Amino acid sequence: MGRPTTLESMPPAVRTRKAWTALVIGVAAQTAGTVFVSTPAFLIPLLHTERGMSLAQAGLLAAVPTMGMVLTLILWGALADRIGEKWVIAAGLVGVAIAAAGAMTAHGYVELGAFLLLGGAASASSNSASGKVVVGWFPKERRGLAMGIRQMCQPLGVTIAALTVPAIAAGRGLSAAFVIPLVMTALLVILTAVFLANPPRGAKAVGAPPAANPYRTSGFLWRIHLVSILLVVPQFTLSVFGLVWLITQLHVPTLAAGVLVGVAQFVGALGRVAVGVLSDRVASRMRPLRWVAISAVVVMVGLGLAAAAEWQVGAIVLVIAMTVTVADNGLAFTSVAEMAGPSWSGRALGAQNTGQFIAASIVGPLVGGLIGLVGYPIAFLLVAVVPAIAVPIIPKQSAEIDRL
């Protein structure tokens, strides 16, 4: 019987190839899922201006996929801890493809909402498992970079949706908007099944006790979960309502508004890589996370002032705000995986995303209703309070993290 395979025992060239293959497929898989989850948000202008839905109602429909994710994130993470990441990701992608096909043929908003719920629940597989597979393949000193690239998937998915959904929906109707996530997820099922490899776990010694529950040994994970919940509020406020604000308040043409939001999301994706590299360089995830949180307060205040003055430069402020408010995810995600360790990281990352998507599910209807009551300027200023609350909760860099 041979010795168990570990990262250290693998030839460097093989390890590097498998690591980057896992990263590329992980990013692509979650990007495809994100396109599906983000599609309803970019249908809001059509639903609101042409079909008479209130912003609160349209925001609720846009939140349904994230509600589905909330139901299954921890379950997918636990399954990844048990059987590995490859087939968890593949199975979820199959579910998203089925949901996208169903959404294209749905009759009425209730049936559409059911398929959105199913697709969101299925897409959660890659959220929990792709981060785990990346952390498993990359060494500590390169995880900030790797997870920064991995975290590009959310803004990249939103970018693809922003550039395609408004135009497709305007020209071919609501149901046609789901063809993009259908094609992407179907293709990624094949690529995942053929090319993705689970990272080696090594062998557990006979009689060794199970890994300690990191939630009982430290308050670090609880604090990061709470911080991430708070920081997701400005991020989803802008991803859900940024487009409709440009169109209805600044009177930017629909296509130009979609391109502008897409550019902002793409720049935000690059920003996640940059802060990931920064965290590797400063040997800290928490200090850059604190800088991002403070910046989120500043840009949301600036956006509120620009909205109040109805400045056309508000479009540029929106691009900056959308870039800043997505930058925290990779830092928090990496720190959660590092603290939880390989035996708990699937569940911990599932819990991390569960908290974020619960908040995201609330943002759509709550902020939509708030905008209806007080308007965009006050709503943006009130949202700025949320990341301000997060700043003092961010843990200081500790010996616990330094040793990982």
Steps between C-alpha positions, in 0.01 A plus 500: 500500500655830387536813705212748471547781252555846646570834336860484617555154350373595154741618227489883494400515133207263555389684812513836324306372198227343713478808722451743211260263324292484820509879528392560139215248518394622843484860378313403183252280688408766753495768231240297310292461815534871575369589153184302577461650848562855369270482198178600685664818634561620145139431410386760756489791249274296271281376786476846659463733203317276251310246709399722790674319787597713798869510587430303817321225301767487231770501768329207670501299176867586450573375852340157448818329365699614803222368724550163332874520566440566868311171530785283372839668548592319821363170368713523186802594714449202733467272198826640357672431834375141480538394134721768345437802283491369142162327490340754731580776249391286202169403661420860582571613146257237367233645729565856382477394135164331567374809684610732219316286246194504723514879540498538122170309476336626821144633488444781748713647775423228756634225275797716405569558869496124564768441237703792632485344847612162364784653298623702796498189722699308237750779431599504868705185438778689322491781758586256779717251313703714258656703780584181687666342197712812436618524860576128491728527196687827571759557774447769761734756345303493170146467633432873506574518127316175422192586704503854362479349151238252618293784645496665156219261413225704665576834332584321174163325511326830569699658215384235253141540619522881481631492145254242368176485698360855445559484124368144461193569716423822310530331163375145558310504827551397858535125448779532241724665760565159658663347191845628603512324841350187341780471245773590749395253768446216252854548366651522849341170604712326237821690582461435873437128454800457268769733633440594866691303767441508874805613701674219694399481862760253622410226745365538851682299762309202639323599818572872449233725649284704261612853423394751764198716425653841416179675606557381856871571522490864387262786429689590183264324255190645662637854468601453137158361415334804660736746327431336164124517555528874563732565205276316257224761547663783299627247245156358423331839526708613204487176301119488527411870473802661334373430149144621561636815672708584194204447268218662697682780686800592285317408175792296367390286198436136592786356292749761622390443860552125463848556357586741784391251767688225317818708496460571872462132578803407288714763672370367831612151401852628439481682832438171680819360352691813601389489864572126506858564388523784752394264780778258398753784499403642842445148643158603625142453382351726768683828441398520130149393600479796739624737228233372261223543759598859569515569125149358461368758746667781308377397155140442614492847657642643177236317297224631722623858455532454124146359483363791703664755270401298189854537368577313181837425658297270724545235234877510560446494876283191451783325312740578785247391763426171324874435477565566868200319646586163341865502612450347845367158401827330412672616818221375725458177306871416517523573871198278571648208305840540668358513851254214446757260353439222244263300722263791560557740212206376288254557782664825607497640146139387468416685820693804375297514181175418678527810714591713200214376288245533779603866511495518119150351491379772734675782313281476189155551654621707798714751312245505217231597749735753662569663165126520441453677834796740519661495155844394383715767673379428855497126433864507390599704806319260734674204337835672574430449871516121462870464405578760768358258756721224359833682547542450880385136477785398267747291706852624548772288341573230755749227568230251407501623142873567483579134560272367223 
